[in-house]
Each structure stands twice: as C-alpha cells, then as structure tokens.
Amino acid sequence: MQRLTAPRGREARTHLPSVRAERSVARKQFLRGMALAGSLVLTLVAVPATVAAAAPAQSRGHAADPQDAALAFDSSGYTTITVTIDGRPVDVRWYKEICYVANPVAAAARQPGGPGGGGSTIPNTRCGYQSMNVFVPESAFGDQRAPIYFAVNNSGWMASYIRASVTAGTSYNSATSNVGAALKAGYVFVDVANRSRGLVGADGSFPGKAPAAVADAKAAVRYLRLNDTAMPGSAERIVVNGTSGGGALASVLGASGNSGEYTPYLAAIGAAGIDAEARSTLRDDVFAVNAYCPITDLGNADTAYEWLYNVLDTRNTTEQNPTPQAAAEIAARFAAYEKSLGLRNPDGSRLTATTMLNAVKKEVIRSAETYLKADPARTIPPLGGTFEITTGGTAKSYVNDWIDVDTATRTVRSVDMARYLAFVAAQAALKTTPAFDAAGVDGNTTSRTETNLFGPPTATYMNYTEFGWNHNDVPGDGSGPDDTGLTWKQYTAQKSTTVDDQVHLINPMDFIGTGADTAPNWYVRHGTRDRDTAFTVSVNLDRALAGDREVEDLDYRLAWNQPHAGNYDVPEAMAWIAGVVQQAGDPLG
C-alpha cells in the first residue's frame, strides 16, 4: 500500500534488515501446536498473507464447513436497551455474549483476581473468556458500512472476562467517554473477552498462556468477517482499541494480520475460517489500531526498562535500586538489542542506544509544545514552579526542575533528561528488577509480573528472558538451570522449546515489515508520566511502523502529563478515527 499521509514530514521507507527480522524468517515457520487445555497435535498449512487478502472481501455469505455454520450470527437475537448520550436518549441493540469460537476452553467457576489479587466467581464457564458483546446504536441499524469499534479490555496482559461497556440507563458524555463517542458516531461497539494470563481452566490448567490472547482476538475478527453480511457494521472497518496489556494486544493484532503462524492455535479453538485441512479461508487483518501505553515487546521489556532508568542513574538518584548489579547486567543488553532492530528516526538518522535518549527528549518536547498550542489557556509551570498532580484521589505537588518553556512563543527551551526521568520515577515507585520477568528469580515466588503468561498450560509460570531464566533458583518450577541443567541459550536451542515461540507470537515488532498484513492506520499514545513501561518501547514501535509500507496513517505521540492510562483524549482519538475512515472510502465499494 502507498502511504497516504506522512505525519511529521516522514516519507515511506523500506523497513531495514535486522537481526529481529532475520530471526523471524529463520525461526520455525510452521510453529508446533501448543497444548491448549491438554495435548493437541495439529498439522499446519500456512496461508500466505497475499493469498488470504485475495479472498473475496469479507468472505460474504461464506461458510467453509459445518463448524463455520455453527458460528452463524443470529440477527434477531438482541435486546433493546436505552442509554443517554449528551442528554439525548439512544436505543441500542445488545447482542449478548456471542461465543465467537466453536470449541471454547472451559474455565473454572472461581477465578483469581488481577494484578492486585482477590478473586471472583464467573457465571459463564463455557465461553465467558471467548465471547463478545455487540452493541448497535439506532443510527447503525441495518448499516453495513459503519465502522466496528473493537474493544479489548485486558490490564497487565491478564485474562479478560466478558464485559458490557454499554448498560441500560447509563448517561454518557461523548467528550469524555469513548463508549459514548463511538455510539454517537454510529459505530458498532464490540466488547471482546479473551483468555490470557491468570485464567484457570475447568481442569485446573492455565489455558491462557501466550499466544492465547492473540488467537482469541483473531478468532473474534474472523467471526465478524464470517458474519459480515448478517451483522450491522463493516468487518473491513474494524478499529481495535486497548490500553496497557490491551494496547499491546491491539498492537500485535494489528501487526500480524493473516499470518499463518497462528493457524494451529485458531484451529484448536474452532475459529471461523479454518477448514478441515487446517487452511485459512478468512482474513484476520484489521483496519486501524487505537493503542494506549502498550505493554509490548515483553522479551526485551526488562532490558529497555533497566536501560532507561539506569543510563542517567535514575534508580540511584531516587533510591530505588535494591539490586544494582542485576540492573546493570540487564541494562547492558540494550545497546545490542536496539542495534538489532535497524530502525531510523524521522530525520533518517539511526536509532541506537547512543541516540535513543535524544529521540525520547524530542518526543517529550513535541508532546509539551503540542499540548500548549492546542489551547491558549494551557500552561506548563515555569522552572521552580510546581506540577499539581492528583493520583488515586490524592493531590501532590512536584517541583518543576526539568522543563523550561518560553511562555511568549509557547515553545520548549530545554529539557533536563536526568531530572525528567527522576520526576517520572517520583510519581510512582519504579518496578522491580526485573520489571516484567521476576517470578522465580533469586527466590521470588510472589511476583505478579508477566512470567505467568508463558510456559505450558500445566505450569504456573515459566521464565521467558535470558536473565530471568539464568537467575531462576526456585526448585521444581520447571524454569532455569537448576531444574533443567541448561542455560537459556542451551534451552532455547532445543527443537522442543516453545517459550521462545510464545514470546515471538505476542510481539508486534516481529511482524511489522514482514509478510504479515499490517493494519494501515495507527494511533498510539504513551503518557509522559508513565513509569509502567519504558518510553523506548513505544518509540521503537513508532519507528518500526513508520518503515512499513503498508502503514498509511501513523499518529504517534507521548501524551502530555498523562500517567499509565488510556482514552483520556476521546475527541482527538475519535476525530482521527473519523478521518481515516473517510480517507478509506466506502468499504462496500
């Protein structure tokens, strides 16, 4: 595809060769089917993205086999509810808890809580983690051109049980609620549940291990394509929205369209468009991605995090460096990793460990100046002034010792990066070392990091990074040299190893610029006060997307003075969605 818009003066450029890309090509092209709630062996027949894309648009009326017929949409199966949007009543048709796969994985009735602990009892054990709620506003009744706002609701990559963002009698302000704004715009709003980490199966296993979340999201897209003629809205205009882990899921869904690597996982759950010979007959690419603070590139997230908060001594400055030797060892891997990506900045310069800080600094400056120029009433405290920030209902003051703004020109004179990172670390304590793969490391058995997203369904967790694996010393957990007698390099060199495939299959960076069909439109935001993941992660995602010729509209920015959060800029985001929809034209044309 030809780039239609070039934000910030970018020109389309070929994605540069890299170690990442070479590994993606050289790795096992036909992935072994992982055990999903038991042992399952599948024969994979890959479908090139170009072949899938050549299929009839939306596969209208197509039913590849009896399994697809069982996934037919019941257009009469709705309940009408009424909500209020900007003071006006709106009727909404609610298609409740549609199971989008033919072979859902049964869940235990009692599920553990999210990152904060606790637990809950779920009523829909059969398909509560593989269902969708579809909400159609009255303006979209019978409209097959309306965009589909596809919301994934994961936090921290945790499993997402079916939810209903639209509830009867609720009042929505379209200026602050993305739900209200989507319904007001006439979009079909879809809440998508999916398996992921923390999910307990009915048999006591953990069937949400990677890449379950991605497979489920793709299965939901395939359901929409299978039933496109029967459902309101257009499956050619799917806009995926997500925050944090949901932002990461949205990103990998947008980057890996029609990749045959997911076929065995889709076949295992009975996704639409997988025939008896395990060939794909439907597409699962999407139109647009609307992602906030994506927690992605997990295989390198620890490295990025420690580099960012050690390169200018932030951990020591803020007295948050309990394991300096480990932090330094992890951070030292960043230079080689960044070089392997082969990315470039908008001005054509190479993005490396040497230039990364300056790249982040430029993004911070652009964020501040964009914020100021958007509204003459907006201000940024002068040097020596204070930021008044409310977190969790508590207001605190932070001295501005890091950004100097010229109030007359509303431009930034300077940014002190060391003090800026210390400012970010002062808002909320920095994460542990490691930040994302800490379970089992140096005896840690209480970590709630993403370690339990990986490993077989029979294991509670598995270390998925070289540092985490080599420093695991918890006996009997199945990870590390203590249990296997193998270092990370030795373990991942074995043909039977699957954890490296799991890491790969949830990383959008491994698919951007490859044979997969990348979504043509991307809106990515990452708060300037977000300490939950390194700014380098979203910068890398932006630069990789800028080098992918399939990407037509890329709108990336650090969001001024925002923490780890999403959907705080509803009018701006919805205007962007409306713009790319208009630019794309009639989906039925």
C-alpha positions in Angstrom: 0.0 0.0 0.0 1.1 3.5 -0.6 1.4 5.9 2.4 -1.3 8.5 2.0 -0.3 10.7 4.9 3.2 11.2 6.3 2.9 12.7 9.8 5.8 14.9 10.9 7.1 15.0 7.3 8.0 11.4 7.2 8.5 9.7 3.9 7.7 6.0 3.3 10.9 3.9 3.5 11.7 0.3 3.3 12.0 -1.5 6.7 15.7 -2.1 7.2 17.1 -5.6 7.6 17.7 -6.5 11.2 18.6 -9.4 13.4 15.0 -9.4 14.6 13.7 -9.7 11.0 16.3 -12.4 10.1 15.3 -14.4 13.2 11.7 -14.0 12.4 12.3 -15.5 8.9 14.7 -18.2 10.1 12.7 -19.3 13.1 10.3 -22.2 12.9 8.0 -21.1 10.1 5.4 -23.7 10.9 5.0 -23.4 14.7 4.3 -26.5 16.7 0.8 -26.6 18.1 1.0 -26.0 21.8 -1.0 -27.9 24.3 -4.2 -25.9 24.9 -6.1 -27.4 27.9 -4.4 -30.7 27.0 -2.2 -32.2 24.4 -3.1 -31.4 20.9 -1.1 -32.0 17.7 -2.0 -30.1 14.6 -0.8 -30.1 11.0 -0.2 -26.6 9.9 -0.7 -25.5 6.3 0.4 -21.9 6.1 -1.6 -19.4 4.1 0.4 -16.5 2.7 -1.0 -13.1 3.6 -1.3 -12.3 -0.1 -3.4 -15.3 -0.8 -5.6 -14.6 2.2 -6.0 -11.0 1.1 -7.1 -12.1 -2.3 -10.1 -13.9 -0.9 -13.5 -12.2 -1.6 -13.9 -9.1 0.5 -15.3 -10.0 4.0 -15.9 -13.6 2.6 -19.6 -12.6 2.3 -22.0 -15.4 2.9 -19.1 -17.9 3.0 -19.4 -21.0 5.3 -16.3 -23.1 4.8 -17.5 -26.1 6.8 -20.2 -27.2 9.4 -18.1 -25.6 12.1 -18.4 -22.2 10.4 -22.1 -22.8 10.0 -22.4 -23.3 13.8 -20.9 -19.8 14.2 -23.7 -18.1 12.2 -24.9 -14.8 13.7 -28.5 -14.6 14.8 -29.6 -11.1 13.7 -32.8 -11.4 15.7 -31.1 -12.4 19.0 -30.9 -8.9 20.6 -32.3 -7.0 23.5 -33.1 -3.3 23.0 -31.7 -1.0 25.8 -31.8 2.8 26.1 -28.9 5.0 27.1 -28.4 8.7 27.1 -25.6 10.3 25.1 -25.0 14.1 25.6 -28.5 14.4 27.1 -30.3 12.6 24.3 -31.8 9.1 24.5 -30.4 6.5 22.1 -31.8 3.0 21.6 -29.1 0.3 21.4 -29.5 -3.3 20.2 -27.5 -5.6 22.5 -26.4 -9.0 21.2 -25.3 -10.6 24.4 -22.3 -12.8 25.0 -21.8 -14.2 21.5 -19.4 -17.1 21.7 -17.0 -16.5 18.7 -15.4 -19.9 18.6 -16.8 -23.4 18.1 -14.5 -25.1 20.7 -14.3 -22.8 23.7 -12.0 -23.7 26.5 -14.0 -24.3 29.7 -13.0 -22.1 32.6 -13.2 -22.8 36.4 -16.1 -21.1 38.1 -13.7 -19.5 40.6 -11.1 -17.3 39.0 -8.2 -15.5 40.7 -8.1 -11.7 40.8 -6.0 -9.4 38.6 -2.6 -7.8 39.5 -4.0 -6.6 42.8 -5.1 -10.1 43.9 -8.6 -11.2 45.1 -10.9 -13.4 43.2 -14.3 -13.7 41.6 -16.9 -16.3 40.6 -17.9 -16.2 36.9 -21.3 -17.3 35.6 -20.3 -18.3 32.1 -17.7 -21.0 32.5 -18.3 -22.4 29.0 -17.4 -19.3 26.9 -17.1 -16.3 29.2 -13.5 -15.7 28.1 -14.2 -16.3 24.4 -17.3 -14.2 23.9 -18.2 -10.8 22.6 -21.0 -8.3 23.4 -22.1 -6.4 20.4 -23.9 -3.0 20.8 -25.5 -1.4 17.8 -26.8 2.2 18.1 -30.0 3.0 16.3 -28.2 5.0 13.6 -26.4 1.8 12.6 -29.4 -0.5 12.5 -29.0 -2.2 9.1 -25.9 -0.2 8.2 -23.2 -2.5 6.8 -20.8 0.4 6.3 -20.5 1.5 9.9 -17.0 1.1 11.5 -16.7 -1.5 14.3 -15.1 -0.3 17.5 -13.4 -3.4 18.7 -12.5 -3.0 22.4 -10.1 -5.4 24.2 -10.2 -4.9 27.9 -7.0 -6.5 29.3 -5.0 -5.0 32.0 -1.4 -6.2 32.5 -2.0 -8.9 29.9 -4.5 -10.5 32.3 -7.4 -12.6 31.0 -10.4 -10.6 30.2 -13.8 -12.0 31.1 -16.8 -10.9 29.1 -18.0 -7.4 30.0 -20.7 -4.9 28.9 -19.4 -1.4 28.5 -22.9 -0.3 27.5 -25.5 -0.6 30.2 -29.2 0.3 30.2 -30.0 3.7 31.6 -26.4 5.0 31.7 -25.6 8.5 30.6 -22.5 9.1 28.5 -20.6 12.3 27.7 -19.1 11.9 24.2 -16.3 14.3 25.1 -15.0 12.1 27.9 -16.3 8.6 27.2 -15.0 6.6 24.2 -18.1 4.3 24.6 -20.5 7.3 24.3 -18.4 8.8 21.5 -18.4 5.6 19.4 -22.1 5.1 19.8 -22.8 8.7 18.9 -20.7 8.4 15.8 -22.8 5.5 14.7 -20.2 2.8 15.2 -20.9 -0.7 16.3 -19.3 -1.2 19.7 -17.9 -4.6 20.5 -16.6 -5.7 23.9 -14.2 -8.7 23.3 -13.3 -11.1 26.0 -10.2 -13.3 25.7 -8.0 -15.8 27.5 -4.7 -14.7 28.9 -2.5 -15.0 31.9 -4.1 -15.9 35.2 -7.0 -17.8 33.7 -7.7 -21.1 35.4 -9.3 -23.8 33.3 -12.1 -26.2 34.4 -9.4 -28.9 34.6 -7.1 -26.8 36.8 -4.7 -26.0 34.0 -3.8 -22.5 32.8 -5.2 -22.3 29.2 -4.5 -18.6 28.8 -0.8 -18.9 28.1 0.6 -17.0 25.1 -0.4 -16.7 22.4 -4.0 -17.4 23.6 -5.0 -13.8 23.8 -3.9 -13.1 20.2 -5.5 -16.2 18.9 -8.8 -15.3 20.6 -8.7 -11.7 19.3 -8.1 -13.1 15.8 -10.9 -15.5 16.2 -13.2 -12.6 17.1 -12.2 -10.8 14.0 -12.8 -13.9 11.9 -16.3 -14.2 13.4 -17.1 -10.7 12.3 -15.8 -11.4 8.8 -17.7 -14.7 8.6 -20.9 -12.9 9.5 -20.3 -9.6 7.8 -23.4 -9.7 5.6 -25.7 -10.6 8.5 -24.3 -8.1 11.1 -24.5 -4.4 11.2 -21.2 -2.7 10.6 -18.3 -3.5 8.3 -15.6 -6.0 9.1 -13.5 -4.0 6.7 -13.5 -1.1 9.2 -12.5 -2.8 12.4 -10.8 -0.3 14.8 -9.1 -2.1 17.7 -8.9 -0.1 21.0 -6.9 -1.1 24.0 -4.9 0.2 27.0 -1.8 -1.3 28.7 -1.9 -5.1 28.1 -4.9 -4.3 25.9 -2.8 -1.8 24.0 -0.2 -4.5 23.4 -2.9 -7.0 22.3 -4.3 -4.4 19.9 -0.8 -3.8 18.5 0.1 -7.4 17.8 -3.4 -8.0 16.3 -2.8 -5.0 14.1 0.7 -6.1 13.1 0.2 -9.8 12.4 -2.8 -9.8 10.1 -3.3 -13.1 8.2 0.0 -14.7 9.5 -0.1 -18.4 9.1 1.8 -18.9 12.3 -1.4 -18.7 14.3 -3.3 -21.3 12.3 -2.8 -24.2 14.8 -4.0 -22.1 17.7 -7.0 -20.9 15.7 -7.8 -24.5 14.7 -7.6 -25.7 18.3 -10.3 -23.4 19.4 -12.6 -23.8 16.4 -12.1 -20.3 15.0 -14.1 -19.3 11.9 -12.4 -19.8 8.6 -10.2 -22.8 9.3 -11.2 -25.7 7.1 -10.8 -29.4 7.7 -7.3 -29.4 6.3 -6.3 -26.6 8.7 -6.2 -24.0 5.9 -7.3 -20.4 6.4 -10.3 -19.3 4.4 -10.9 -16.0 6.1 -8.8 -12.9 6.9 -8.0 -11.6 10.3 -6.3 -8.3 9.5 -7.8 -5.1 10.9 -8.3 -1.6 9.6 -7.0 0.5 12.5 -5.3 0.3 15.9 -6.0 2.8 18.7 -3.5 1.8 21.4 -2.6 3.4 24.7 0.6 2.7 26.6 1.1 -0.7 25.0 3.0 -3.2 27.3 4.6 -5.0 24.5 7.9 -6.5 23.2 8.0 -8.4 26.5 11.0 -10.4 25.5 13.1 -7.2 25.7 11.0 -5.1 28.1 13.2 -5.7 31.1 16.2 -4.6 29.1 14.5 -1.4 27.9 13.3 -0.6 31.4 16.6 -1.0 33.2 18.5 0.8 30.5 16.1 3.8 30.7 16.2 4.1 34.5 20.0 3.4 34.8 21.6 5.2 31.9 21.2 8.5 33.8 21.4 6.9 37.2 17.6 7.4 37.9 17.4 4.3 40.2 20.2 5.5 42.4 19.1 9.1 42.3 15.6 8.2 43.5 17.0 5.5 45.9 15.1 2.7 44.0 18.0 0.4 43.2 17.9 -2.6 45.6 19.8 -4.8 43.2 22.3 -2.6 41.3 24.3 -5.5 39.9 21.2 -7.1 38.3 20.0 -3.8 37.0 23.4 -3.1 35.4 23.6 -6.6 33.8 20.1 -6.3 32.3 20.7 -2.7 31.1 23.9 -3.7 29.4 22.0 -5.8 26.8 20.1 -2.8 25.5 22.7 -1.5 23.0 22.9 -4.8 21.1 19.2 -5.2 21.1 18.5 -1.7 19.8 21.1 -2.1 17.1 19.4 -5.3 16.0 16.2 -3.6 15.2 17.8 -1.5 12.5 15.4 1.4 13.0 15.6 5.0 11.9 14.3 8.3 13.2 12.1 10.6 11.2 15.2 12.6 10.0 16.8 9.4 8.7 19.3 9.0 11.5 19.8 5.6 13.0 18.0 4.9 16.3 20.6 3.3 18.6 21.4 3.3 22.3 23.5 6.3 21.7 20.7 8.3 20.0 17.7 6.9 22.0 17.8 9.5 24.8 17.7 12.3 22.4 14.9 10.7 20.5 12.8 10.4 23.7 13.7 14.0 24.6 12.4 15.2 21.2 9.2 13.3 21.8 8.8 14.9 25.2 9.4 18.4 23.7 6.9 17.7 20.9 4.4 16.5 23.4 4.7 19.7 25.5 4.5 22.0 22.5 1.5 20.2 21.0 -0.3 20.5 24.3 0.4 24.2 24.6 -0.5 25.1 21.1 -3.8 23.1 21.2 -5.3 25.7 23.7 -4.2 29.2 24.5 -5.4 28.7 28.1 -3.0 25.8 28.8 0.2 26.4 30.7 3.2 24.5 32.0 4.7 25.6 35.3 7.9 27.7 35.0 11.2 26.3 36.3 10.9 26.4 40.1 7.1 26.2 39.9 5.1 23.2 40.7 3.1 20.5 38.9 -0.1 19.7 40.9 -0.9 16.1 40.2 -3.7 14.0 41.6 -3.1 10.3 41.9 -5.7 7.9 43.4 -7.6 10.9 44.8 -4.6 12.4 46.5 -3.1 15.7 45.2 0.6 16.2 45.4 3.0 19.0 44.3 6.1 18.3 42.3 8.7 21.0 41.7 9.4 21.6 38.0 13.2 21.4 37.8 13.3 19.7 34.3 11.4 21.6 31.6 11.9 25.2 30.6 9.1 26.8 28.5 9.1 30.1 26.7 5.6 31.5 27.5 5.7 34.0 24.8 6.4 31.6 21.9 4.8 28.6 23.7 7.9 26.5 22.9 10.2 24.5 25.0 13.7 26.0 25.6 15.2 22.9 27.2 14.6 19.6 28.9 16.9 18.1 31.5 16.5 14.3 30.9 18.1 13.2 34.1 15.7 15.3 36.2 12.8 14.4 33.9 13.2 10.7 34.5 13.6 11.3 38.2 10.3 13.3 38.0 8.6 10.3 36.4 10.0 7.9 39.0 8.7 10.2 41.8 5.1 9.8 40.7 5.1 6.0 41.4 7.8 3.7 42.6 9.8 2.1 39.8 9.1 -1.5 39.1 11.2 -4.4 40.5 14.4 -5.6 38.8 13.5 -7.4 36.6 10.3 -5.4 35.9 8.4 -8.0 33.7 10.0 -11.4 34.3 10.6 -11.6 38.0 8.8 -14.8 39.2 11.4 -17.4 40.2 14.3 -15.0 40.0 16.5 -15.1 43.1 13.9 -17.0 45.1 11.0 -14.7 44.2 7.8 -16.7 44.4 5.3 -13.8 45.0 5.9 -11.7 41.9 2.9 -10.7 39.9 4.9 -9.9 36.8 4.1 -11.3 33.3 6.1 -14.5 33.9 2.8 -16.5 34.2 1.9 -15.6 30.6 4.4 -18.1 29.4 5.1 -21.9 29.6 2.8 -24.9 29.1 -0.8 -24.9 30.5 0.4 -27.3 33.2 2.9 -24.8 34.7 2.1 -21.8 36.8 4.8 -19.8 35.1 8.0 -20.0 33.0 10.8 -17.5 32.7 10.9 -16.1 29.2 14.0 -13.9 29.2 17.7 -14.9 29.3 18.3 -13.0 32.6 15.1 -14.4 34.3 15.9 -18.0 33.2 19.6 -17.9 34.2 18.8 -16.4 37.6 15.9 -18.7 38.5 16.7 -20.7 41.6 13.3 -21.9 42.7 13.4 -25.7 42.7 10.7 -27.6 40.9 9.1 -24.7 38.9 10.5 -26.0 35.6 12.5 -22.9 34.8 16.2 -22.2 34.9 19.4 -24.2 35.0 18.6 -25.5 38.5 15.7 -27.6 37.1 16.8 -28.2 33.5 20.6 -28.2 33.7 20.5 -25.8 30.7 21.3 -22.2 30.3 18.8 -20.0 28.4 20.8 -20.3 25.1 21.1 -24.1 25.5 17.4 -24.4 26.4 16.1 -22.3 23.5 18.4 -24.1 21.1 16.3 -27.3 21.6 13.7 -28.0 18.9 11.2 -28.9 21.6 11.3 -25.5 23.3 8.2 -23.4 22.8 8.6 -20.5 25.2 10.6 -18.5 22.6 7.8 -19.0 20.1 5.3 -17.7 22.7 7.4 -14.6 23.1 7.6 -14.1 19.4 3.8 -14.6 18.8 2.8 -11.7 21.1 5.4 -9.2 19.8 4.2 -6.9 17.1 7.8 -5.9 16.4 8.4 -9.4 14.9 5.6 -8.9 12.3 5.9 -5.3 11.3 7.6 -5.0 7.9 7.3 -8.8 7.2 4.9 -10.8 5.1 2.0 -10.3 7.6 -0.6 -7.7 6.7 -0.1 -4.7 8.9 -3.1 -2.5 9.7 -2.9 0.6 7.6 -3.9 3.0 10.3 -2.3 3.5 13.8 -3.0 5.9 16.6 -0.6 5.3 19.5 -0.3 7.3 22.8 2.1 6.8 25.7 1.8 9.2 28.7 4.9 11.4 29.6 4.4 10.3 33.3 4.0 6.6 32.5 6.5 4.6 34.6 4.9 1.2 33.8 7.0 0.6 30.7 10.0 2.3 29.1 9.3 5.1 26.6 11.8 3.3 24.3 9.2 0.6 23.7 6.6 2.9 22.1 9.4 4.9 20.3 10.6 1.6 18.7 7.0 0.7 17.8 6.5 4.0 16.1 9.8 3.9 14.2 9.1 0.3 13.0 5.6 1.2 11.8 7.0 4.3 10.0 9.2 1.9 8.0 6.4 -0.4 7.0 5.0 0.5 3.5 1.6 -1.0 4.4 1.1 1.7 7.1 -0.8 4.7 5.6 -1.5 6.9 8.6 0.6 6.8 11.7 -0.2 9.2 14.6 2.1 8.5 17.5 2.8 10.8 20.4 3.8 10.9 24.0 0.7 12.3 25.7 1.5 15.3 27.8 1.3 14.8 31.6 -0.6 11.6 31.4 0.2 8.5 33.5 -0.3 4.9 32.6 -3.8 5.2 31.3 -5.9 5.4 28.1 -8.9 7.0 26.4 -8.1 10.4 28.0 -8.2 12.2 24.7 -11.6 11.0 23.3 -12.4 13.9 21.0 -8.9 13.8 19.4 -8.9 10.0 19.0 -12.4 9.9 17.6 -11.6 12.6 15.1 -8.6 10.6 13.9 -10.8 7.5 13.5 -13.4 9.5 11.5 -10.6 10.9 9.4 -9.0 7.6 8.4 -12.5 6.1 7.8 -13.4 8.9 5.5 -10.0 8.6 3.7 -10.5 4.9 3.1 -13.9 5.4 1.4 -16.8 3.0 1.0 -16.0 -0.5 2.4 -18.5 -1.9 0.1 -17.3 0.0 -3.0 
